[in-house]
Amino acid sequence: YDPELDEVLTLKQAIENFEFKFEKGDADIDTSTEKFTQLIGGIKQLLFVSDGHGIPVSVDIVGYTDESGSEIVNRRVGLQRANAVRDALVLHGVDAARLAPFNGFEYELKELVAERKTRLIAVVGRKE
């Protein structure tokens, strides 16, 4: 049992799978919501605690779309959504170097071909 890792995993679970709804084809995010404030606080706490314990953590931000558009459009919109969330987090003091935006297509492919490494991933996104 590793109490430091357990603390980091608990913080990770608190921010994992945050979902934000977007208008169809849009990437605007409302940063004034309580949900967004909770996400910022959770990510900052996760990164602070993990750094204190010497456990490297980065946050993958995944932008999803529905299936109504073409794959090319959905890839672009998904990445725009992930970038919008990343940019909003950076504006609120989260280190950009710790955030990695993906569209849903890229992320799922990355997970299929990735070697299994010891790393923590928090996913932020929403399927419409």
OpenMM code with the backbone's topology and positions (N, CA, C; nanometers):
from openmm import Vec3, app, unit

residues = "TYR ASP PRO GLU LEU ASP GLU VAL LEU THR LEU LYS GLN ALA ILE GLU ASN PHE GLU PHE LYS PHE GLU LYS GLY ASP ALA ASP ILE ASP THR SER THR GLU LYS PHE THR GLN LEU ILE GLY GLY ILE LYS GLN LEU LEU PHE VAL SER ASP GLY HIS GLY ILE PRO VAL SER VAL ASP ILE VAL GLY TYR THR ASP GLU SER GLY SER GLU ILE VAL ASN ARG ARG VAL GLY LEU GLN ARG ALA ASN ALA VAL ARG ASP ALA LEU VAL LEU HIS GLY VAL ASP ALA ALA ARG LEU ALA PRO PHE ASN GLY PHE GLU TYR GLU LEU LYS GLU LEU VAL ALA GLU ARG LYS THR ARG LEU ILE ALA VAL VAL GLY ARG LYS GLU".split()
positions = [
    Vec3(0.0844, -0.1187, 0.0000),
    Vec3(0.0000, 0.0000, 0.0000),
    Vec3(0.0881, 0.1240, 0.0000),
    Vec3(0.0593, 0.2158, -0.0899),
    Vec3(0.1348, 0.3405, -0.1015),
    Vec3(0.0385, 0.4568, -0.0780),
    Vec3(0.0419, 0.5185, 0.0415),
    Vec3(-0.0540, 0.6255, 0.0722),
    Vec3(-0.0394, 0.7485, -0.0177),
    Vec3(0.0824, 0.7769, -0.0640),
    Vec3(0.1012, 0.8925, -0.1516),
    Vec3(0.0361, 0.8684, -0.2876),
    Vec3(0.0576, 0.7494, -0.3438),
    Vec3(-0.0058, 0.7162, -0.4705),
    Vec3(-0.1571, 0.7115, -0.4547),
    Vec3(-0.2049, 0.6581, -0.3440),
    Vec3(-0.3480, 0.6512, -0.3181),
    Vec3(-0.4091, 0.7916, -0.3143),
    Vec3(-0.3390, 0.8859, -0.2531),
    Vec3(-0.3880, 1.0241, -0.2481),
    Vec3(-0.3984, 1.0834, -0.3887),
    Vec3(-0.2961, 1.0599, -0.4709),
    Vec3(-0.2968, 1.1107, -0.6084),
    Vec3(-0.4094, 1.0444, -0.6884),
    Vec3(-0.4274, 0.9158, -0.6746),
    Vec3(-0.5345, 0.8457, -0.7468),
    Vec3(-0.6726, 0.8961, -0.7058),
    Vec3(-0.6906, 0.9261, -0.5783),
    Vec3(-0.8180, 0.9806, -0.5305),
    Vec3(-0.8453, 1.1167, -0.5931),
    Vec3(-0.7425, 1.2014, -0.6006),
    Vec3(-0.7580, 1.3326, -0.6634),
    Vec3(-0.7850, 1.3188, -0.8129),
    Vec3(-0.7196, 1.2228, -0.8754),
    Vec3(-0.7410, 1.1972, -1.0186),
    Vec3(-0.8865, 1.1584, -1.0438),
    Vec3(-0.9396, 1.0701, -0.9612),
    Vec3(-1.0775, 1.0255, -0.9787),
    Vec3(-1.1759, 1.1405, -0.9634),
    Vec3(-1.1404, 1.2402, -0.8810),
    Vec3(-1.2298, 1.3533, -0.8585),
    Vec3(-1.2453, 1.4406, -0.9832),
    Vec3(-1.1457, 1.4412, -1.0714),
    Vec3(-1.1550, 1.5254, -1.1913),
    Vec3(-1.1780, 1.4454, -1.3182),
    Vec3(-1.1664, 1.3164, -1.3092),
    Vec3(-1.1804, 1.2327, -1.4275),
    Vec3(-1.3227, 1.2387, -1.4808),
    Vec3(-1.3322, 1.2446, -1.6114),
    Vec3(-1.4610, 1.2403, -1.6804),
    Vec3(-1.5514, 1.3606, -1.6540),
    Vec3(-1.4912, 1.4762, -1.6253),
    Vec3(-1.5720, 1.5984, -1.6250),
    Vec3(-1.6286, 1.6145, -1.7647),
    Vec3(-1.7521, 1.6563, -1.7748),
    Vec3(-1.8157, 1.6704, -1.9053),
    Vec3(-1.8687, 1.8117, -1.9216),
    Vec3(-1.8473, 1.8665, -2.0389),
    Vec3(-1.9005, 1.9976, -2.0735),
    Vec3(-1.9796, 1.9822, -2.2023),
    Vec3(-2.0946, 2.0437, -2.2079),
    Vec3(-2.1761, 2.0384, -2.3290),
    Vec3(-2.1409, 2.1570, -2.4167),
    Vec3(-2.1373, 2.1314, -2.5455),
    Vec3(-2.1106, 2.2344, -2.6448),
    Vec3(-2.2283, 2.2389, -2.7418),
    Vec3(-2.2520, 2.3556, -2.7962),
    Vec3(-2.3501, 2.3666, -2.9031),
    Vec3(-2.2961, 2.2905, -3.0244),
    Vec3(-2.3846, 2.2416, -3.1071),
    Vec3(-2.3455, 2.1645, -3.2252),
    Vec3(-2.2443, 2.2433, -3.3092),
    Vec3(-2.1295, 2.1828, -3.3365),
    Vec3(-2.0261, 2.2444, -3.4184),
    Vec3(-1.9490, 2.3560, -3.3519),
    Vec3(-1.9691, 2.3778, -3.2223),
    Vec3(-1.9102, 2.4911, -3.1514),
    Vec3(-1.8046, 2.4436, -3.0521),
    Vec3(-1.7161, 2.5346, -3.0147),
    Vec3(-1.6116, 2.5013, -2.9169),
    Vec3(-1.6050, 2.6040, -2.8049),
    Vec3(-1.7093, 2.6841, -2.7872),
    Vec3(-1.7108, 2.7840, -2.6793),
    Vec3(-1.7445, 2.7164, -2.5473),
    Vec3(-1.6697, 2.7526, -2.4437),
    Vec3(-1.6929, 2.6951, -2.3116),
    Vec3(-1.7218, 2.8063, -2.2122),
    Vec3(-1.8183, 2.7839, -2.1255),
    Vec3(-1.8550, 2.8814, -2.0229),
    Vec3(-1.7687, 2.8568, -1.8995),
    Vec3(-1.6732, 2.9461, -1.8768),
    Vec3(-1.5806, 2.9293, -1.7640),
    Vec3(-1.6349, 2.9871, -1.6347),
    Vec3(-1.7553, 3.0420, -1.6372),
    Vec3(-1.8117, 3.1022, -1.5164),
    Vec3(-1.8931, 3.0036, -1.4337),
    Vec3(-1.9027, 2.8799, -1.4789),
    Vec3(-1.9850, 2.7820, -1.4075),
    Vec3(-1.9120, 2.7251, -1.2859),
    Vec3(-1.9893, 2.6775, -1.1918),
    Vec3(-1.9340, 2.6110, -1.0735),
    Vec3(-1.8570, 2.4858, -1.1143),
    Vec3(-1.9065, 2.4163, -1.2147),
    Vec3(-1.8409, 2.2948, -1.2626),
    Vec3(-1.6994, 2.3249, -1.3117),
    Vec3(-1.6837, 2.4339, -1.3871),
    Vec3(-1.5517, 2.4691, -1.4371),
    Vec3(-1.4604, 2.5100, -1.3218),
    Vec3(-1.5139, 2.5833, -1.2254),
    Vec3(-1.4363, 2.6220, -1.1072),
    Vec3(-1.3895, 2.4979, -1.0315),
    Vec3(-1.4752, 2.3979, -1.0196),
    Vec3(-1.4370, 2.2728, -0.9532),
    Vec3(-1.3263, 2.2029, -1.0310),
    Vec3(-1.3361, 2.2035, -1.1627),
    Vec3(-1.2339, 2.1395, -1.2445),
    Vec3(-1.0987, 2.2072, -1.2255),
    Vec3(-1.0957, 2.3385, -1.2298),
    Vec3(-0.9703, 2.4123, -1.2110),
    Vec3(-0.9084, 2.3778, -1.0758),
    Vec3(-0.9886, 2.3862, -0.9704),
    Vec3(-0.9381, 2.3545, -0.8368),
    Vec3(-0.8887, 2.2120, -0.8263),
    Vec3(-0.9633, 2.1189, -0.8864),
    Vec3(-0.9244, 1.9784, -0.8810),
    Vec3(-0.7942, 1.9510, -0.9536),
    Vec3(-0.7780, 2.0103, -1.0718),
    Vec3(-0.6544, 1.9896, -1.1479),
    Vec3(-0.5358, 2.0523, -1.0755),
    Vec3(-0.5534, 2.1739, -1.0254),
    Vec3(-0.4435, 2.2389, -0.9533),
    Vec3(-0.4025, 2.1571, -0.8309),
    Vec3(-0.4999, 2.1064, -0.7585),
    Vec3(-0.4698, 2.0255, -0.6400),
    Vec3(-0.3998, 1.8951, -0.6795),
    Vec3(-0.4489, 1.8301, -0.7842),
    Vec3(-0.3868, 1.7067, -0.8323),
    Vec3(-0.2407, 1.7306, -0.8685),
    Vec3(-0.2128, 1.8355, -0.9450),
    Vec3(-0.0759, 1.8620, -0.9888),
    Vec3(0.0135, 1.9000, -0.8713),
    Vec3(-0.0388, 1.9788, -0.7782),
    Vec3(0.0388, 2.0198, -0.6605),
    Vec3(0.0754, 1.8987, -0.5742),
    Vec3(-0.0230, 1.8161, -0.5452),
    Vec3(0.0006, 1.6990, -0.4590),
    Vec3(0.0912, 1.5984, -0.5294),
    Vec3(0.0675, 1.5743, -0.6571),
    Vec3(0.1509, 1.4768, -0.7285),
    Vec3(0.2959, 1.5255, -0.7356),
    Vec3(0.3157, 1.6554, -0.7572),
    Vec3(0.4515, 1.7101, -0.7569),
    Vec3(0.5169, 1.6919, -0.6200),
    Vec3(0.4408, 1.7171, -0.5156),
    Vec3(0.4933, 1.7018, -0.3796),
    Vec3(0.5347, 1.5600, -0.3473),
    Vec3(0.4699, 1.4649, -0.4094),
    Vec3(0.5014, 1.3234, -0.3874),
    Vec3(0.5978, 1.2684, -0.4928),
    Vec3(0.6374, 1.3526, -0.5875),
    Vec3(0.7292, 1.3077, -0.6919),
    Vec3(0.6664, 1.2110, -0.7910),
    Vec3(0.5357, 1.2235, -0.8111),
    Vec3(0.4635, 1.1364, -0.9041),
    Vec3(0.4268, 1.2198, -1.0260),
    Vec3(0.4865, 1.1917, -1.1418),
    Vec3(0.4575, 1.2729, -1.2604),
    Vec3(0.3152, 1.2496, -1.3114),
    Vec3(0.2435, 1.3591, -1.3297),
    Vec3(0.1058, 1.3525, -1.3766),
    Vec3(0.0858, 1.4564, -1.4856),
    Vec3(0.0192, 1.4152, -1.5919),
    Vec3(-0.0268, 1.5096, -1.6926),
    Vec3(-0.1757, 1.4847, -1.7138),
    Vec3(-0.2420, 1.5794, -1.7743),
    Vec3(-0.3860, 1.5700, -1.7936),
    Vec3(-0.4155, 1.5701, -1.9435),
    Vec3(-0.4772, 1.4641, -1.9920),
    Vec3(-0.5226, 1.4569, -2.1303),
    Vec3(-0.6633, 1.5163, -2.1357),
    Vec3(-0.6834, 1.6072, -2.2285),
    Vec3(-0.8140, 1.6700, -2.2479),
    Vec3(-0.8668, 1.6211, -2.3824),
    Vec3(-0.9814, 1.5569, -2.3803),
    Vec3(-1.0330, 1.4949, -2.5016),
    Vec3(-1.1631, 1.5634, -2.5427),
    Vec3(-1.1650, 1.6145, -2.6650),
    Vec3(-1.2844, 1.6772, -2.7190),
    Vec3(-1.3588, 1.5801, -2.8086),
    Vec3(-1.4837, 1.5535, -2.7753),
    Vec3(-1.5670, 1.4621, -2.8527),
    Vec3(-1.6729, 1.5393, -2.9315),
    Vec3(-1.7289, 1.4738, -3.0279),
    Vec3(-1.8398, 1.5273, -3.1065),
    Vec3(-1.9453, 1.4190, -3.1211),
    Vec3(-2.0608, 1.4582, -3.1727),
    Vec3(-2.1586, 1.3554, -3.2070),
    Vec3(-2.1211, 1.3017, -3.3456),
    Vec3(-2.2016, 1.2163, -3.3998),
    Vec3(-2.1685, 1.1542, -3.5274),
    Vec3(-2.2381, 1.2200, -3.6457),
    Vec3(-2.2942, 1.3395, -3.6260),
    Vec3(-2.3727, 1.4000, -3.7340),
    Vec3(-2.2857, 1.4627, -3.8426),
    Vec3(-2.1628, 1.5029, -3.8110),
    Vec3(-2.0757, 1.5626, -3.9115),
    Vec3(-1.9857, 1.4591, -3.9762),
    Vec3(-1.9124, 1.5034, -4.0776),
    Vec3(-1.8151, 1.4137, -4.1401),
    Vec3(-1.6999, 1.3890, -4.0430),
    Vec3(-1.6239, 1.2857, -4.0692),
    Vec3(-1.5103, 1.2551, -3.9815),
    Vec3(-1.4112, 1.3709, -3.9807),
    Vec3(-1.3867, 1.4317, -4.0946),
    Vec3(-1.2914, 1.5436, -4.1017),
    Vec3(-1.3390, 1.6595, -4.0154),
    Vec3(-1.4658, 1.6950, -4.0262),
    Vec3(-1.5213, 1.8052, -3.9466),
    Vec3(-1.5197, 1.7690, -3.7990),
    Vec3(-1.5601, 1.6472, -3.7658),
    Vec3(-1.5640, 1.6070, -3.6257),
    Vec3(-1.4253, 1.6026, -3.5625),
    Vec3(-1.3250, 1.5630, -3.6375),
    Vec3(-1.1877, 1.5660, -3.5849),
    Vec3(-1.1468, 1.7091, -3.5513),
    Vec3(-1.1774, 1.8006, -3.6426),
    Vec3(-1.1412, 1.9416, -3.6223),
    Vec3(-1.2165, 2.0001, -3.5032),
    Vec3(-1.3469, 1.9791, -3.4978),
    Vec3(-1.4287, 2.0343, -3.3898),
    Vec3(-1.3883, 1.9726, -3.2554),
    Vec3(-1.3627, 1.8422, -3.2536),
    Vec3(-1.3193, 1.7779, -3.1297),
    Vec3(-1.1909, 1.8389, -3.0760),
    Vec3(-1.0947, 1.8606, -3.1640),
    Vec3(-0.9687, 1.9222, -3.1214),
    Vec3(-0.9897, 2.0671, -3.0790),
    Vec3(-1.0760, 2.1398, -3.1482),
    Vec3(-1.1060, 2.2777, -3.1076),
    Vec3(-1.1657, 2.2807, -2.9668),
    Vec3(-1.2496, 2.1853, -2.9363),
    Vec3(-1.3100, 2.1785, -2.8024),
    Vec3(-1.2049, 2.1475, -2.6962),
    Vec3(-1.1190, 2.0525, -2.7253),
    Vec3(-1.0126, 2.0200, -2.6295),
    Vec3(-0.9205, 2.1399, -2.6090),
    Vec3(-0.8866, 2.2087, -2.7170),
    Vec3(-0.8021, 2.3277, -2.7063),
    Vec3(-0.8714, 2.4392, -2.6288),
    Vec3(-1.0028, 2.4539, -2.6459),
    Vec3(-1.0769, 2.5564, -2.5729),
    Vec3(-1.0722, 2.5304, -2.4226),
    Vec3(-1.0882, 2.4045, -2.3841),
    Vec3(-1.0802, 2.3696, -2.2416),
    Vec3(-0.9381, 2.3932, -2.1914),
    Vec3(-0.8389, 2.3472, -2.2685),
    Vec3(-0.6992, 2.3692, -2.2291),
    Vec3(-0.6696, 2.5178, -2.2131),
    Vec3(-0.7078, 2.5983, -2.3110),
    Vec3(-0.6792, 2.7421, -2.3057),
    Vec3(-0.7460, 2.8080, -2.1855),
    Vec3(-0.8686, 2.7672, -2.1552),
    Vec3(-0.9382, 2.8228, -2.0395),
    Vec3(-0.8684, 2.7835, -1.9089),
    Vec3(-0.8209, 2.6599, -1.9010),
    Vec3(-0.7483, 2.6158, -1.7812),
    Vec3(-0.6182, 2.6941, -1.7654),
    Vec3(-0.5477, 2.7158, -1.8754),
    Vec3(-0.4217, 2.7911, -1.8714),
    Vec3(-0.4479, 2.9349, -1.8256),
    Vec3(-0.5546, 2.9956, -1.8768),
    Vec3(-0.5894, 3.1321, -1.8343),
    Vec3(-0.6188, 3.1400, -1.6852),
    Vec3(-0.6570, 3.0281, -1.6275),
    Vec3(-0.6861, 3.0231, -1.4842),
    Vec3(-0.5697, 2.9647, -1.4026),
    Vec3(-0.4515, 2.9614, -1.4618),
    Vec3(-0.3321, 2.9280, -1.3854),
    Vec3(-0.2825, 2.7856, -1.3902),
    Vec3(-0.3393, 2.7016, -1.4736),
    Vec3(-0.2905, 2.5641, -1.4853),
    Vec3(-0.1758, 2.5634, -1.5871),
    Vec3(-0.0698, 2.4922, -1.5559),
    Vec3(0.0494, 2.4849, -1.6403),
    Vec3(0.0180, 2.4159, -1.7727),
    Vec3(0.0341, 2.4898, -1.8834),
    Vec3(0.0031, 2.4365, -2.0162),
    Vec3(0.0856, 2.3126, -2.0499),
    Vec3(0.2070, 2.3052, -1.9978),
    Vec3(0.2939, 2.1911, -2.0277),
    Vec3(0.2393, 2.0604, -1.9706),
    Vec3(0.1464, 2.0693, -1.8770),
    Vec3(0.0887, 1.9500, -1.8147),
    Vec3(-0.0427, 1.9080, -1.8784),
    Vec3(-0.0863, 1.9814, -1.9822),
    Vec3(-0.2152, 1.9570, -2.0461),
    Vec3(-0.1943, 1.9150, -2.1908),
    Vec3(-0.2607, 1.8080, -2.2324),
    Vec3(-0.2462, 1.7580, -2.3689),
    Vec3(-0.3840, 1.7440, -2.4326),
    Vec3(-0.4166, 1.8313, -2.5300),
    Vec3(-0.5475, 1.8218, -2.5955),
    Vec3(-0.5480, 1.7192, -2.7086),
    Vec3(-0.6585, 1.6482, -2.7216),
    Vec3(-0.6788, 1.5485, -2.8270),
    Vec3(-0.8223, 1.5579, -2.8763),
    Vec3(-0.8450, 1.5209, -3.0023),
    Vec3(-0.9835, 1.4952, -3.0420),
    Vec3(-1.0120, 1.3494, -3.0087),
    Vec3(-1.1386, 1.3144, -3.0024),
    Vec3(-1.1752, 1.1792, -2.9628),
    Vec3(-1.1158, 1.0704, -3.0506),
    Vec3(-1.1051, 1.0955, -3.1804),
    Vec3(-1.0479, 0.9976, -3.2733),
    Vec3(-0.9011, 0.9703, -3.2382),
    Vec3(-0.8233, 1.0786, -3.2227),
    Vec3(-0.6805, 1.0652, -3.1908),
    Vec3(-0.6608, 0.9928, -3.0589),
    Vec3(-0.7417, 1.0286, -2.9613),
    Vec3(-0.7238, 0.9733, -2.8278),
    Vec3(-0.7507, 0.8241, -2.8252),
    Vec3(-0.8560, 0.7840, -2.8900),
    Vec3(-0.8872, 0.6408, -2.8916),
    Vec3(-0.7797, 0.5623, -2.9647),
    Vec3(-0.7260, 0.6163, -3.0733),
    Vec3(-0.6167, 0.5510, -3.1452),
    Vec3(-0.4921, 0.5458, -3.0572),
    Vec3(-0.4624, 0.6566, -2.9898),
    Vec3(-0.3464, 0.6621, -2.9002),
    Vec3(-0.3555, 0.5530, -2.7933),
    Vec3(-0.4729, 0.5355, -2.7385),
    Vec3(-0.4918, 0.4350, -2.6342),
    Vec3(-0.4786, 0.2938, -2.6891),
    Vec3(-0.5175, 0.2727, -2.8135),
    Vec3(-0.5073, 0.1396, -2.8728),
    Vec3(-0.3629, 0.0982, -2.8978),
    Vec3(-0.2786, 0.1938, -2.9374),
    Vec3(-0.1416, 0.1603, -2.9751),
    Vec3(-0.0388, 0.1919, -2.8663),
    Vec3(-0.0803, 0.2583, -2.7599),
    Vec3(0.0145, 0.2990, -2.6559),
    Vec3(0.0666, 0.1783, -2.5778),
    Vec3(0.1927, 0.1864, -2.5426),
    Vec3(0.2467, 0.0880, -2.4503),
    Vec3(0.1889, 0.1182, -2.3132),
    Vec3(0.1668, 0.0166, -2.2370),
    Vec3(0.1131, 0.0365, -2.1025),
    Vec3(0.2256, 0.0838, -2.0117),
    Vec3(0.2195, 0.2098, -1.9750),
    Vec3(0.3207, 0.2698, -1.8873),
    Vec3(0.2541, 0.3105, -1.7580),
    Vec3(0.3324, 0.3330, -1.6560),
    Vec3(0.2789, 0.3831, -1.5310),
    Vec3(0.2591, 0.5329, -1.5470),
    Vec3(0.1361, 0.5702, -1.5703),
    Vec3(0.1039, 0.7110, -1.5836),
    Vec3(-0.0418, 0.7292, -1.5470),
    Vec3(-0.0723, 0.8501, -1.5104),
    Vec3(-0.2094, 0.8831, -1.4719),
    Vec3(-0.2677, 0.9727, -1.5788),
    Vec3(-0.3912, 0.9479, -1.6138),
    Vec3(-0.4573, 1.0271, -1.7174),
    Vec3(-0.5926, 1.0701, -1.6650),
    Vec3(-0.6203, 1.1967, -1.6778),
    Vec3(-0.7548, 1.2471, -1.6502),
    Vec3(-0.8123, 1.2933, -1.7837),
    Vec3(-0.9321, 1.2513, -1.8121),
    Vec3(-0.9935, 1.2830, -1.9399),
    Vec3(-1.1070, 1.3824, -1.9186),
    Vec3(-1.1059, 1.4885, -1.9972),
    Vec3(-1.2106, 1.5879, -1.9915),
    Vec3(-1.2708, 1.5986, -2.1293),
    Vec3(-1.3998, 1.5828, -2.1404),
    Vec3(-1.4637, 1.5949, -2.2704),
    Vec3(-1.6091, 1.5571, -2.2606),
    Vec3(-1.6775, 1.5627, -2.3710),
    Vec3(-1.8193, 1.5300, -2.3694),
    Vec3(-1.8614, 1.4787, -2.5052),
    Vec3(-1.9243, 1.3658, -2.5069),
    Vec3(-1.9900, 1.3187, -2.6284),
    Vec3(-2.1283, 1.3812, -2.6309),
    Vec3(-2.1615, 1.4443, -2.7413),
    Vec3(-2.2916, 1.5122, -2.7501),
    Vec3(-2.4046, 1.4131, -2.7473),
] * unit.nanometer
topology = app.Topology()
chain = topology.addChain("A")
for resn in residues:
    res = topology.addResidue(resn, chain)
    for name in ("N", "CA", "C"):
        topology.addAtom(name, app.Element.getBySymbol(name[0]), res)
